[in-house]
Amino acid sequence: MFVSGDLVWRIDACSVYFDRMLVRGWALHGRDPIVGATLIFDGSGREVRLSSYGLASSDVAAAFPDREHTAQCRFDEWISAPLEDLGAPFHLRFTLASGATIIGPDALT
């Protein structure tokens, strides 16, 4: 789990299968709801919007009962990507309701 100020996020699963990558996790911000998440491959700079962000997350809500915006903060997505991106480090960029963005630390596939 990564904690940076009001941002808390975690990658629960990340696996490469041939030309696709599974990315599953959750993210929440204590004061400003997250409205979108984007995966950015470090090497190529290629960006992939995680359109699944906002899935139900009762487990996260139970784990963080004192935080708001926990009921729908999961993502679970298969990403098609060029082979040079698969298995490479990446970052996640979170877009907040205010329009601000936060880039999390490196995550590894």
ZADO-1210 file (C-alpha; in nm, 4 decimals, padded with zeros to 6 digits):
<atoms>
<atom x="00.0000" y="00.0000" z="00.0000" code="MET" pos="1"/>
<atom x="00.1229" y="00.3488" z="-00.0837" code="PHE" pos="2"/>
<atom x="00.0322" y="00.6429" z="00.1347" code="VAL" pos="3"/>
<atom x="00.1153" y="01.0000" z="00.0363" code="SER" pos="4"/>
<atom x="-00.0713" y="01.2650" z="00.2321" code="GLY" pos="5"/>
<atom x="-00.4418" y="01.2147" z="00.1632" code="ASP" pos="6"/>
<atom x="-00.3769" y="00.9668" z="-00.1204" code="LEU" pos="7"/>
<atom x="-00.3829" y="00.5940" z="-00.0399" code="VAL" pos="8"/>
<atom x="-00.3579" y="00.3294" z="-00.3139" code="TRP" pos="9"/>
<atom x="-00.2594" y="-00.0278" z="-00.3742" code="ARG" pos="10"/>
<atom x="-00.1983" y="-00.2635" z="-00.6650" code="ILE" pos="11"/>
<atom x="-00.3594" y="-00.5948" z="-00.5657" code="ASP" pos="12"/>
<atom x="-00.2626" y="-00.7809" z="-00.8840" code="ALA" pos="13"/>
<atom x="-00.0466" y="-00.7076" z="-01.1845" code="CYS" pos="14"/>
<atom x="00.0305" y="-00.9853" z="-01.4315" code="SER" pos="15"/>
<atom x="00.1411" y="-01.0041" z="-01.7935" code="VAL" pos="16"/>
<atom x="-00.0239" y="-01.2574" z="-02.0264" code="TYR" pos="17"/>
<atom x="00.1160" y="-01.2519" z="-02.3811" code="PHE" pos="18"/>
<atom x="00.0238" y="-00.9059" z="-02.5184" code="ASP" pos="19"/>
<atom x="-00.1976" y="-00.7988" z="-02.2263" code="ARG" pos="20"/>
<atom x="-00.1505" y="-00.6927" z="-01.8699" code="MET" pos="21"/>
<atom x="-00.3955" y="-00.7285" z="-01.5821" code="LEU" pos="22"/>
<atom x="-00.3958" y="-00.4386" z="-01.3356" code="VAL" pos="23"/>
<atom x="-00.6200" y="-00.4624" z="-01.0300" code="ARG" pos="24"/>
<atom x="-00.6234" y="-00.2386" z="-00.7230" code="GLY" pos="25"/>
<atom x="-00.7802" y="00.0593" z="-00.5548" code="TRP" pos="26"/>
<atom x="-00.7118" y="00.4235" z="-00.4742" code="ALA" pos="27"/>
<atom x="-00.8736" y="00.6871" z="-00.2583" code="LEU" pos="28"/>
<atom x="-00.8109" y="01.0453" z="-00.1558" code="HIS" pos="29"/>
<atom x="-00.9240" y="01.1696" z="00.1833" code="GLY" pos="30"/>
<atom x="-01.0469" y="01.5174" z="00.0874" code="ARG" pos="31"/>
<atom x="-01.1008" y="01.5277" z="-00.2893" code="ASP" pos="32"/>
<atom x="-01.2672" y="01.2305" z="-00.4645" code="PRO" pos="33"/>
<atom x="-01.0688" y="01.0556" z="-00.7360" code="ILE" pos="34"/>
<atom x="-01.2597" y="01.0720" z="-01.0645" code="VAL" pos="35"/>
<atom x="-01.0099" y="00.8949" z="-01.2904" code="GLY" pos="36"/>
<atom x="-00.6903" y="00.6929" z="-01.3047" code="ALA" pos="37"/>
<atom x="-00.4296" y="00.6612" z="-01.5790" code="THR" pos="38"/>
<atom x="-00.1443" y="00.4123" z="-01.6049" code="LEU" pos="39"/>
<atom x="00.1783" y="00.5604" z="-01.7466" code="ILE" pos="40"/>
<atom x="00.4551" y="00.3256" z="-01.8665" code="PHE" pos="41"/>
<atom x="00.7897" y="00.4684" z="-01.7569" code="ASP" pos="42"/>
<atom x="00.9971" y="00.3714" z="-02.0608" code="GLY" pos="43"/>
<atom x="00.7688" y="00.4754" z="-02.3459" code="SER" pos="44"/>
<atom x="00.5566" y="00.7334" z="-02.1654" code="GLY" pos="45"/>
<atom x="00.2510" y="00.5594" z="-02.3115" code="ARG" pos="46"/>
<atom x="-00.0649" y="00.6424" z="-02.1164" code="GLU" pos="47"/>
<atom x="-00.3652" y="00.4146" z="-02.0689" code="VAL" pos="48"/>
<atom x="-00.6804" y="00.5429" z="-01.9009" code="ARG" pos="49"/>
<atom x="-00.8167" y="00.2903" z="-01.6502" code="LEU" pos="50"/>
<atom x="-01.1807" y="00.3105" z="-01.7517" code="SER" pos="51"/>
<atom x="-01.2813" y="00.0628" z="-01.4817" code="SER" pos="52"/>
<atom x="-01.1905" y="00.3015" z="-01.1974" code="TYR" pos="53"/>
<atom x="-01.4918" y="00.3403" z="-00.9668" code="GLY" pos="54"/>
<atom x="-01.5849" y="-00.0249" z="-00.9142" code="LEU" pos="55"/>
<atom x="-01.7511" y="-00.1235" z="-00.5871" code="ALA" pos="56"/>
<atom x="-01.5057" y="-00.1598" z="-00.3008" code="SER" pos="57"/>
<atom x="-01.6820" y="-00.2651" z="00.0176" code="SER" pos="58"/>
<atom x="-01.3571" y="-00.4191" z="00.1469" code="ASP" pos="59"/>
<atom x="-01.1759" y="-00.0849" z="00.1195" code="VAL" pos="60"/>
<atom x="-01.4685" y="00.0943" z="00.2848" code="ALA" pos="61"/>
<atom x="-01.4519" y="-00.1545" z="00.5738" code="ALA" pos="62"/>
<atom x="-01.0746" y="-00.1123" z="00.6061" code="ALA" pos="63"/>
<atom x="-01.0947" y="00.2697" z="00.6086" code="PHE" pos="64"/>
<atom x="-01.4202" y="00.3532" z="00.7902" code="PRO" pos="65"/>
<atom x="-01.2950" y="00.7023" z="00.8793" code="ASP" pos="66"/>
<atom x="-01.2328" y="00.8024" z="00.5154" code="ARG" pos="67"/>
<atom x="-01.4813" y="00.9283" z="00.2614" code="GLU" pos="68"/>
<atom x="-01.5084" y="00.8139" z="-00.1009" code="HIS" pos="69"/>
<atom x="-01.4242" y="00.4481" z="-00.0309" code="THR" pos="70"/>
<atom x="-01.7398" y="00.2756" z="-00.1607" code="ALA" pos="71"/>
<atom x="-01.6348" y="00.2839" z="-00.5279" code="GLN" pos="72"/>
<atom x="-01.2589" y="00.3170" z="-00.5541" code="CYS" pos="73"/>
<atom x="-01.1464" y="-00.0068" z="-00.7251" code="ARG" pos="74"/>
<atom x="-01.0102" y="-00.0723" z="-01.0736" code="PHE" pos="75"/>
<atom x="-00.9744" y="-00.4083" z="-01.2495" code="ASP" pos="76"/>
<atom x="-00.8610" y="-00.3945" z="-01.6083" code="GLU" pos="77"/>
<atom x="-00.6887" y="-00.5815" z="-01.8899" code="TRP" pos="78"/>
<atom x="-00.4583" y="-00.3541" z="-02.0888" code="ILE" pos="79"/>
<atom x="-00.3302" y="-00.4307" z="-02.4365" code="SER" pos="80"/>
<atom x="00.0162" y="-00.2868" z="-02.4842" code="ALA" pos="81"/>
<atom x="00.3260" y="-00.3207" z="-02.7010" code="PRO" pos="82"/>
<atom x="00.5698" y="-00.5838" z="-02.5773" code="LEU" pos="83"/>
<atom x="00.8289" y="-00.3223" z="-02.4776" code="GLU" pos="84"/>
<atom x="00.5820" y="-00.1803" z="-02.2225" code="ASP" pos="85"/>
<atom x="00.4746" y="-00.5107" z="-02.0734" code="LEU" pos="86"/>
<atom x="00.6789" y="-00.6006" z="-01.7678" code="GLY" pos="87"/>
<atom x="00.8155" y="-00.2465" z="-01.7381" code="ALA" pos="88"/>
<atom x="00.7751" y="-00.0158" z="-01.4383" code="PRO" pos="89"/>
<atom x="00.4824" y="00.2243" z="-01.4482" code="PHE" pos="90"/>
<atom x="00.3194" y="00.5037" z="-01.2506" code="HIS" pos="91"/>
<atom x="-00.0452" y="00.5749" z="-01.1819" code="LEU" pos="92"/>
<atom x="-00.1818" y="00.9270" z="-01.2218" code="ARG" pos="93"/>
<atom x="-00.4998" y="01.0052" z="-01.0319" code="PHE" pos="94"/>
<atom x="-00.7326" y="01.2858" z="-01.1355" code="THR" pos="95"/>
<atom x="-00.9285" y="01.4456" z="-00.8537" code="LEU" pos="96"/>
<atom x="-01.2739" y="01.6059" z="-00.8681" code="ALA" pos="97"/>
<atom x="-01.1102" y="01.9478" z="-00.8261" code="SER" pos="98"/>
<atom x="-00.9132" y="01.8906" z="-01.1491" code="GLY" pos="99"/>
<atom x="-00.5829" y="01.8410" z="-00.9653" code="ALA" pos="100"/>
<atom x="-00.3694" y="01.5373" z="-01.0509" code="THR" pos="101"/>
<atom x="-00.1385" y="01.3290" z="-00.8347" code="ILE" pos="102"/>
<atom x="00.1219" y="01.0857" z="-00.9673" code="ILE" pos="103"/>
<atom x="00.1946" y="00.7919" z="-00.7400" code="GLY" pos="104"/>
<atom x="00.5368" y="00.6318" z="-00.6972" code="PRO" pos="105"/>
<atom x="00.6644" y="00.3546" z="-00.9244" code="ASP" pos="106"/>
<atom x="00.4723" y="00.0326" z="-00.9510" code="ALA" pos="107"/>
<atom x="00.6238" y="-00.2769" z="-01.1106" code="LEU" pos="108"/>
<atom x="00.4623" y="-00.5352" z="-01.3363" code="THR" pos="109"/>
</atoms>
